[in-house]
Amino acid sequence: MAKKKVEKQIGEVSNYFKHVKAAAIKLSAPLKVGDKIKIKGGEREIEIEVKSMEIGRKKIEAAKKGEEIGLLVPDDVHKGNKVYKA
């Protein structure tokens, strides 16, 4: 029987900007461009590949634990949604 892969939480949505479809995510683990993430909240779950991210409107390739990043999301998310590495 295959073991279910335990998803590692890597952050939480700290803000969402609906007009630009961008989420601010406070990281509890490193994240880099190319990683796949899942954002979960309530019954909803979206999975995306990180194509670009920013800190303070500057594009970055990687972020460290404790940093707050901004990234574009294809769907609405909400403050408090959990972010996992997919």
C-alpha positions as CSV (number, residue, x, y, z in Angstrom):
1,M,0.0,0.0,0.0
2,A,1.4,3.4,-1.0
3,K,2.0,5.9,1.8
4,K,0.2,9.2,1.4
5,K,2.8,11.9,0.9
6,V,2.7,14.3,3.8
7,E,2.4,17.8,2.5
8,K,4.8,20.3,4.1
9,Q,3.3,23.7,5.0
10,I,5.6,26.4,3.8
11,G,3.6,29.5,4.5
12,E,0.4,31.3,4.9
13,V,-1.4,33.9,2.8
14,S,-1.0,37.2,4.7
15,N,-2.9,39.4,2.2
16,Y,-4.7,39.2,-1.2
17,F,-5.0,41.9,-3.7
18,K,-8.0,41.1,-5.9
19,H,-7.5,43.8,-8.4
20,V,-4.1,42.4,-9.5
21,K,-4.8,38.8,-8.4
22,A,-1.7,38.7,-6.3
23,A,-1.1,37.1,-2.9
24,A,1.3,38.1,-0.2
25,I,2.7,35.0,1.5
26,K,4.6,34.8,4.7
27,L,7.0,32.0,4.3
28,S,7.9,29.4,7.0
29,A,10.2,27.6,4.6
30,P,12.3,28.5,1.5
31,L,10.6,28.9,-1.9
32,K,12.1,29.3,-5.4
33,V,10.9,30.0,-8.9
34,G,9.9,26.7,-10.5
35,D,8.5,25.2,-7.3
36,K,4.9,23.9,-7.3
37,I,2.7,25.0,-4.5
38,K,-0.8,24.4,-3.3
39,I,-2.9,27.1,-1.6
40,K,-5.7,25.6,0.6
41,G,-8.6,27.2,2.3
42,G,-11.9,25.7,3.3
43,E,-13.1,23.5,0.5
44,R,-10.9,25.2,-2.1
45,E,-7.4,24.2,-3.3
46,I,-5.4,25.7,-6.1
47,E,-2.1,24.3,-7.4
48,I,0.3,26.6,-9.2
49,E,3.9,26.6,-10.4
50,V,5.8,29.7,-9.1
51,K,6.7,31.5,-12.3
52,S,7.9,34.7,-10.6
53,M,7.8,36.3,-7.2
54,E,8.7,39.6,-5.7
55,I,9.8,41.2,-2.5
56,G,9.1,45.0,-2.4
57,R,8.3,45.0,-6.1
58,K,11.7,43.6,-7.0
59,K,11.7,40.3,-8.9
60,I,13.5,37.5,-7.0
61,E,14.5,33.9,-7.9
62,A,14.4,32.5,-4.3
63,A,13.1,33.5,-0.9
64,K,14.1,32.4,2.6
65,K,12.1,31.3,5.6
66,G,10.6,34.4,7.3
67,E,10.4,36.5,4.2
68,E,7.1,37.8,2.8
69,I,6.7,37.4,-0.9
70,G,4.2,38.5,-3.5
71,L,3.1,36.2,-6.3
72,L,0.3,36.1,-8.9
73,V,-2.4,33.6,-8.4
74,P,-5.0,32.4,-11.0
75,D,-7.9,32.4,-8.5
76,D,-9.1,34.2,-5.4
77,V,-7.4,33.2,-2.2
78,H,-8.0,34.5,1.3
79,K,-5.9,35.8,4.2
80,G,-5.1,32.8,6.5
81,N,-5.1,30.2,3.6
82,K,-2.3,27.7,4.1
83,V,0.4,27.3,1.5
84,Y,2.1,23.9,0.9
85,K,4.8,22.6,-1.3
86,A,3.2,20.4,-3.9
